[in-house]
Amino acid sequence: MTQDNALSIKLRLKGGSGPNANWHWEIHDASGKIVKTGSAVGPEHKAFATARIAKEKLEQSSSR
């Protein structure tokens, strides 16, 4: 298994809609344990991009 497959992102809509949507994201490791959480306001694709950036930073720090 590679490091890319070890972390996964899960998004949940907490409230609002459209540009005022409140998203909660979690990054899980391979065993399902939550590694990092956060939130973002805006469309789903922007919330996912925020979580993806956090995931990439975690992967970089663990590979060093």
Short mmCIF file of the C-alpha atoms (twelve columns), coordinates in Angstrom:
data_MODEL
# 
_entry.id   MODEL 
# 
loop_
_atom_site.group_PDB 
_atom_site.id 
_atom_site.type_symbol 
_atom_site.label_atom_id 
_atom_site.label_alt_id 
_atom_site.label_comp_id 
_atom_site.label_asym_id 
_atom_site.label_seq_id 
_atom_site.Cartn_x 
_atom_site.Cartn_y 
_atom_site.Cartn_z 
_atom_site.pdbx_PDB_model_num 
ATOM 1  C CA . MET A 1  0.000   0.000  0.000  1 
ATOM 2  C CA . THR A 2  1.323   3.416  -0.893 1 
ATOM 3  C CA . GLN A 3  1.054   6.516  1.253  1 
ATOM 4  C CA . ASP A 4  -1.485  8.049  -1.188 1 
ATOM 5  C CA . ASN A 5  -3.980  5.306  -0.369 1 
ATOM 6  C CA . ALA A 6  -3.415  5.494  3.384  1 
ATOM 7  C CA . LEU A 7  -5.334  8.751  3.936  1 
ATOM 8  C CA . SER A 8  -8.905  9.459  2.860  1 
ATOM 9  C CA . ILE A 9  -11.095 12.567 2.972  1 
ATOM 10 C CA . LYS A 10 -14.708 12.653 4.150  1 
ATOM 11 C CA . LEU A 11 -16.932 15.728 3.747  1 
ATOM 12 C CA . ARG A 12 -20.194 16.493 5.543  1 
ATOM 13 C CA . LEU A 13 -22.566 19.392 4.989  1 
ATOM 14 C CA . LYS A 14 -23.279 21.031 8.357  1 
ATOM 15 C CA . GLY A 15 -25.635 23.782 7.195  1 
ATOM 16 C CA . GLY A 16 -26.438 26.444 4.660  1 
ATOM 17 C CA . SER A 17 -26.489 26.157 0.909  1 
ATOM 18 C CA . GLY A 18 -24.669 27.521 -2.112 1 
ATOM 19 C CA . PRO A 19 -21.935 30.041 -1.303 1 
ATOM 20 C CA . ASN A 20 -22.915 29.993 2.401  1 
ATOM 21 C CA . ALA A 21 -22.673 26.219 2.857  1 
ATOM 22 C CA . ASN A 22 -20.748 25.121 5.944  1 
ATOM 23 C CA . TRP A 23 -18.706 21.961 5.321  1 
ATOM 24 C CA . HIS A 24 -16.932 19.816 7.921  1 
ATOM 25 C CA . TRP A 25 -14.076 17.651 6.624  1 
ATOM 26 C CA . GLU A 26 -12.112 14.822 8.199  1 
ATOM 27 C CA . ILE A 27 -8.946  13.055 7.096  1 
ATOM 28 C CA . HIS A 28 -8.882  9.369  8.072  1 
ATOM 29 C CA . ASP A 29 -5.944  6.971  8.053  1 
ATOM 30 C CA . ALA A 30 -6.125  3.396  6.706  1 
ATOM 31 C CA . SER A 31 -7.534  2.059  9.993  1 
ATOM 32 C CA . GLY A 32 -10.340 4.663  10.016 1 
ATOM 33 C CA . LYS A 33 -8.898  6.824  12.797 1 
ATOM 34 C CA . ILE A 34 -9.382  10.573 12.385 1 
ATOM 35 C CA . VAL A 35 -6.026  12.250 11.765 1 
ATOM 36 C CA . LYS A 36 -7.158  15.848 11.170 1 
ATOM 37 C CA . THR A 37 -10.439 17.778 11.015 1 
ATOM 38 C CA . GLY A 38 -11.477 21.173 9.778  1 
ATOM 39 C CA . SER A 39 -14.238 23.219 8.240  1 
ATOM 40 C CA . ALA A 40 -14.766 25.386 5.206  1 
ATOM 41 C CA . VAL A 41 -17.468 27.743 3.962  1 
ATOM 42 C CA . GLY A 42 -18.493 27.785 0.315  1 
ATOM 43 C CA . PRO A 43 -19.187 25.322 -2.487 1 
ATOM 44 C CA . GLU A 44 -18.331 21.643 -2.060 1 
ATOM 45 C CA . HIS A 45 -15.406 21.710 -4.490 1 
ATOM 46 C CA . LYS A 46 -13.686 24.461 -2.497 1 
ATOM 47 C CA . ALA A 47 -14.182 22.581 0.782  1 
ATOM 48 C CA . PHE A 48 -12.720 19.453 -0.795 1 
ATOM 49 C CA . ALA A 49 -9.743  21.435 -2.104 1 
ATOM 50 C CA . THR A 50 -9.080  22.742 1.413  1 
ATOM 51 C CA . ALA A 51 -9.130  19.196 2.798  1 
ATOM 52 C CA . ARG A 52 -6.938  17.931 -0.057 1 
ATOM 53 C CA . ILE A 53 -4.282  20.554 0.720  1 
ATOM 54 C CA . ALA A 54 -4.277  19.511 4.392  1 
ATOM 55 C CA . LYS A 55 -3.993  15.854 3.327  1 
ATOM 56 C CA . GLU A 56 -1.039  16.620 1.051  1 
ATOM 57 C CA . LYS A 57 0.734   18.476 3.874  1 
ATOM 58 C CA . LEU A 58 0.228   15.491 6.179  1 
ATOM 59 C CA . GLU A 59 1.634   13.147 3.526  1 
ATOM 60 C CA . GLN A 60 4.676   15.375 3.009  1 
ATOM 61 C CA . SER A 61 5.409   15.636 6.715  1 
ATOM 62 C CA . SER A 62 5.128   11.881 7.222  1 
ATOM 63 C CA . SER A 63 7.428   11.096 4.273  1 
ATOM 64 C CA . ARG A 64 10.293  13.165 5.700  1 
# 
